[in-house]
Each structure stands twice: as structure tokens, then as C-alpha cells.
Amino acid sequence: MNTTKNTILITGGSAGIGFEIARVFSKAGNKVIITGRNEERLKKAAAQLDNVTAIVSDVSKEADIAALTERIRTDFPELNIVINNAGNAYVYKLATGESATKAIEEMQTNYFSILSLNEQLIPVLDKQPEAAIVNVSSIVAFVPGHSLPTYSASKAALHSYTRSLRYTLAQTTTIRVFELMPPLVNTGFSQEIGGENGIPPAVVAEDLFNAIGSDTYEIHTGQTEQMYQLYRSAPAEAMAAMNDR
């Protein structure tokens, strides 16, 4: 797929992985739209990039998804790539009486909101000569981290959904479906779980850029590939390795 002259929506694009993805794609001659909940942070991010539009939007709220979709249809009818990057995570352990509340919030942002936004924007994407959806999941979609138990579950659900969506859309459309699966990344989002030991977010963004150009639909960036192979050959060892921190 072409990696230039696209119109790209990136949710959660004001910081971390989302910001680096916006930087890489805007630099390559794409029109980029970034969303986030914090208007000040969005404006600051957009000011550092070329050809970027910032839209305040909270994907965990259905009303915001509906408003964002209407804005896209009106102002960016040429949209052809959606990158679902916004995420929510809680660091805690199971069996402490707080799992349900945290899981509901994580599933809303990391799973249900993505289904909703994709469903509303697929008719827009389907009108374009080339189009793609990118769902950002995680290494924990394969092997859960015990300190991120319900976040891991939400990413596992997203992984399963992404495979089904790829299969479904391939039957009737030309929309490509990618899944970006980072390991630990050094962002503000991950500091509570040792993010300073993770790979730079710029590496993740470059890997996505290259994968879209080569039509590599499942992107195991950084240590994700090694963990995936270990998971396939020795699941118990993979679980021990993931949680030996």
C-alpha cells in the first residue's frame, strides 16, 4: 500500500506511540488527523508537526465517536487510513475486588470504542481506491502480564477481532486490516510498569510505516516476535518470561 498522499486518522495521537506515528506519516507527505481528550496537549503536538489537524475527542464516549465520524465525513471525505491507537490501562493484581470496574473502562477504550469507530468509518474507507485500518494491540495479546490483567484481556479480544475483521473485509472490500503489536515502549503511558526499559516509540512508528508499505498485516515489533515464537513453542515458559519482572 502507498505510504504517502493518504489522509490518516490517529486516535490518541498527542503523545507516545500515536504522536510518533503522526510524525512519521506527516513527514512522508500524508495529511494527518490526531485526536485526544486533552485540547492543550493536542494543540502542542500539532504545532510540532506539518499538515496535521487536531480534533478533541474521547473515544471512550459514543457521543464523541459520532461527532468525530460526522466531522470526518464532512471535512475529510477522502479519509483512507484509520489508526486505532488510543488506549487505557490499569496496573493492579486480580482478586483484589477492583477487577470489574477497571476491566469495564479498559474494554470500553481498548475494544468496544474501536469496533464502534471502525463500523462508522468503514463506509468512508470503502469509497477510496486504497484504504486501511490499523488496530494497535500489544505483546500481551499473546501472553498476559499479571500486573496488567484486564488490559491484557482487552488486547487479546482486540487481536481476535482484528483477525475476524481482516477476513471479513477481504471478502467484499479492498480495505486492508493491520495489527500493530508493540512490546514495552518508553512512553509516559508505560512508566508505571518500567517503561524506561522499553523501546523508543519512534521505532514502533517506523515499523508500522514499513509494514504498511509492504502489506505486512501483523506487525511484531521489537521483542514481540521472540515472545510470540516462545508462546507458540512453550506457552508456560513464555508466561514465566513475560512476568519475570
PLY file of the C-alpha trace (Angstrom):
ply
format ascii 1.0
element vertex 245
property float x
property float y
property float z
element edge 244
property int vertex1
property int vertex2
end_header
0.00 0.00 0.00
1.15 3.56 -0.65
2.68 5.31 2.35
2.29 8.83 1.00
-0.58 11.09 -0.10
-3.01 9.42 2.31
-5.44 11.03 4.75
-4.93 9.36 8.11
-6.87 9.45 11.38
-4.85 8.59 14.51
-6.69 8.30 17.80
-4.61 9.08 20.87
-2.21 11.00 18.65
-0.97 13.69 21.02
1.76 11.69 22.77
3.74 8.46 22.84
3.29 5.97 20.02
0.43 7.93 18.44
2.47 11.12 18.23
5.43 9.31 16.67
3.16 7.66 14.11
1.75 11.08 13.27
5.28 12.46 12.92
6.46 9.69 10.60
3.42 9.80 8.34
3.12 13.59 8.18
6.81 13.82 7.28
6.19 11.39 4.42
3.62 13.65 2.76
0.38 12.44 4.31
-2.47 14.51 5.71
-2.85 13.51 9.36
-5.69 13.99 11.85
-4.90 13.38 15.51
-7.42 13.06 18.32
-7.23 13.03 22.10
-9.07 14.17 25.19
-6.72 17.00 26.22
-7.06 20.06 23.99
-3.90 21.76 25.23
-1.76 18.69 24.66
-3.31 18.15 21.21
-2.51 21.71 20.15
1.04 21.38 21.41
1.50 18.14 19.47
0.01 19.55 16.25
2.28 22.59 16.46
5.30 20.30 16.20
4.09 18.59 13.03
3.32 19.53 9.43
-0.06 19.10 7.75
-1.78 17.91 10.94
-5.30 18.67 12.19
-6.10 18.22 15.88
-9.62 17.25 16.98
-10.60 16.94 20.64
-12.36 13.60 21.00
-12.69 10.95 23.70
-13.14 7.59 22.01
-14.50 6.05 25.20
-17.67 8.12 24.67
-20.14 7.14 21.97
-21.25 10.74 21.50
-17.66 11.77 20.76
-17.26 8.91 18.29
-20.44 10.00 16.49
-19.28 13.63 16.37
-15.83 12.64 15.13
-17.34 10.46 12.41
-19.58 13.29 11.24
-16.61 15.68 11.17
-14.65 13.19 9.07
-17.50 12.71 6.61
-17.89 16.47 6.22
-14.30 17.75 6.26
-12.22 14.71 5.30
-14.30 12.55 2.95
-11.06 11.32 1.38
-10.00 9.58 4.62
-8.41 6.26 3.75
-6.45 5.11 6.83
-7.69 4.76 10.41
-5.15 4.03 13.15
-6.84 2.99 16.40
-4.12 3.85 18.89
-5.92 5.33 21.93
-5.65 3.09 24.97
-6.31 2.78 28.68
-4.54 0.57 31.22
-4.57 -0.08 34.94
-1.67 -1.63 36.80
-3.01 -3.90 39.56
-3.46 -7.54 40.51
-6.54 -9.70 40.21
-8.58 -10.91 43.18
-8.42 -7.58 44.98
-12.06 -6.59 44.45
-11.39 -3.95 41.78
-11.21 -6.01 38.61
-14.69 -5.42 37.22
-14.61 -1.62 37.36
-11.16 -1.40 35.80
-11.93 -4.01 33.15
-15.07 -2.18 32.02
-13.11 1.03 31.45
-10.26 -0.75 29.65
-12.59 -2.76 27.43
-14.53 0.36 26.51
-11.44 2.21 25.29
-9.32 -0.67 24.03
-12.02 -2.76 22.38
-15.61 -1.50 22.15
-14.68 2.02 21.01
-12.55 0.56 18.22
-15.41 -1.59 16.98
-17.72 1.41 17.04
-15.36 3.78 15.23
-14.45 1.21 12.61
-18.07 0.35 11.89
-18.92 4.02 11.37
-15.91 4.77 9.18
-15.81 1.64 7.01
-18.33 3.19 4.56
-15.95 6.16 4.15
-12.91 3.93 3.69
-14.71 1.71 1.22
-15.09 4.64 -1.19
-11.32 5.08 -1.55
-9.05 3.38 -4.11
-6.81 2.20 -1.27
-7.73 2.02 2.41
-6.58 0.51 5.66
-7.47 0.03 9.31
-4.68 -0.33 11.88
-5.55 -1.66 15.33
-2.80 -1.15 17.91
-2.82 -4.10 20.28
0.17 -5.36 22.28
2.56 -8.17 23.05
0.19 -9.05 25.92
-2.45 -10.08 23.38
-0.46 -13.33 23.20
0.99 -13.59 26.70
-0.71 -11.66 29.53
1.17 -9.61 32.08
-0.08 -10.35 35.60
0.17 -6.68 36.59
-1.95 -5.69 33.57
-4.52 -8.49 33.73
-7.62 -6.93 32.22
-5.64 -4.67 29.88
-4.08 -7.90 28.56
-7.55 -9.39 28.16
-8.76 -6.34 26.23
-5.82 -6.61 23.83
-6.43 -10.34 23.36
-10.01 -9.50 22.42
-8.75 -6.84 20.02
-6.36 -9.34 18.41
-9.17 -11.83 17.83
-11.47 -9.14 16.46
-8.75 -7.84 14.13
-8.27 -11.26 12.58
-12.01 -11.62 12.03
-12.28 -8.11 10.58
-9.40 -8.77 8.18
-11.06 -11.94 6.95
-14.49 -10.32 6.64
-13.40 -7.20 4.77
-11.24 -9.21 2.39
-14.39 -10.89 1.09
-16.15 -7.72 -0.07
-13.78 -4.72 0.06
-10.21 -3.67 -0.66
-9.72 -2.37 2.89
-6.53 -3.79 4.40
-6.50 -4.57 8.12
-3.24 -4.31 10.06
-2.41 -5.08 13.67
0.49 -3.33 15.37
1.76 -5.31 18.36
4.40 -3.39 20.35
6.31 -4.74 23.34
7.16 -2.47 26.27
7.62 1.05 24.88
9.25 4.00 26.63
6.32 6.41 26.88
4.57 8.30 29.66
1.79 5.72 29.34
4.11 2.88 30.44
6.21 4.44 33.19
4.33 2.61 35.95
5.43 -0.74 34.50
9.06 0.15 33.81
8.63 1.95 30.52
12.13 3.42 30.74
13.38 -0.06 29.81
11.22 -0.19 26.68
12.00 0.55 23.06
11.60 4.11 21.73
8.14 4.90 20.30
9.83 6.12 17.12
10.89 2.52 16.42
7.28 1.37 16.63
6.17 4.14 14.27
8.85 3.31 11.71
7.95 -0.38 11.85
4.30 0.47 11.16
5.26 2.73 8.27
7.37 0.00 6.68
4.74 -2.68 7.30
2.02 -0.69 5.57
4.34 -0.19 2.61
4.99 -3.93 2.37
1.47 -5.10 3.28
2.68 -6.92 6.40
-0.57 -7.29 8.25
0.59 -8.47 11.69
3.46 -6.36 12.96
5.53 -7.92 15.75
7.78 -5.01 16.57
10.76 -5.23 18.95
10.67 -8.26 21.26
7.14 -9.20 20.31
8.33 -11.63 17.63
10.57 -13.52 20.06
7.80 -13.70 22.65
5.33 -14.87 20.01
7.62 -17.69 18.92
8.23 -18.70 22.54
4.49 -18.64 23.19
3.92 -21.00 20.25
6.62 -23.46 21.28
6.48 -23.25 25.07
3.48 -21.36 26.48
4.44 -21.87 30.13
7.93 -20.55 29.51
6.50 -17.53 27.69
4.22 -16.79 30.65
7.16 -17.02 33.03
9.32 -14.81 30.83
6.62 -12.15 30.49
6.07 -11.97 34.22
9.66 -12.28 35.43
9.95 -8.60 36.29
0 1
1 2
2 3
3 4
4 5
5 6
6 7
7 8
8 9
9 10
10 11
11 12
12 13
13 14
14 15
15 16
16 17
17 18
18 19
19 20
20 21
21 22
22 23
23 24
24 25
25 26
26 27
27 28
28 29
29 30
30 31
31 32
32 33
33 34
34 35
35 36
36 37
37 38
38 39
39 40
40 41
41 42
42 43
43 44
44 45
45 46
46 47
47 48
48 49
49 50
50 51
51 52
52 53
53 54
54 55
55 56
56 57
57 58
58 59
59 60
60 61
61 62
62 63
63 64
64 65
65 66
66 67
67 68
68 69
69 70
70 71
71 72
72 73
73 74
74 75
75 76
76 77
77 78
78 79
79 80
80 81
81 82
82 83
83 84
84 85
85 86
86 87
87 88
88 89
89 90
90 91
91 92
92 93
93 94
94 95
95 96
96 97
97 98
98 99
99 100
100 101
101 102
102 103
103 104
104 105
105 106
106 107
107 108
108 109
109 110
110 111
111 112
112 113
113 114
114 115
115 116
116 117
117 118
118 119
119 120
120 121
121 122
122 123
123 124
124 125
125 126
126 127
127 128
128 129
129 130
130 131
131 132
132 133
133 134
134 135
135 136
136 137
137 138
138 139
139 140
140 141
141 142
142 143
143 144
144 145
145 146
146 147
147 148
148 149
149 150
150 151
151 152
152 153
153 154
154 155
155 156
156 157
157 158
158 159
159 160
160 161
161 162
162 163
163 164
164 165
165 166
166 167
167 168
168 169
169 170
170 171
171 172
172 173
173 174
174 175
175 176
176 177
177 178
178 179
179 180
180 181
181 182
182 183
183 184
184 185
185 186
186 187
187 188
188 189
189 190
190 191
191 192
192 193
193 194
194 195
195 196
196 197
197 198
198 199
199 200
200 201
201 202
202 203
203 204
204 205
205 206
206 207
207 208
208 209
209 210
210 211
211 212
212 213
213 214
214 215
215 216
216 217
217 218
218 219
219 220
220 221
221 222
222 223
223 224
224 225
225 226
226 227
227 228
228 229
229 230
230 231
231 232
232 233
233 234
234 235
235 236
236 237
237 238
238 239
239 240
240 241
241 242
242 243
243 244
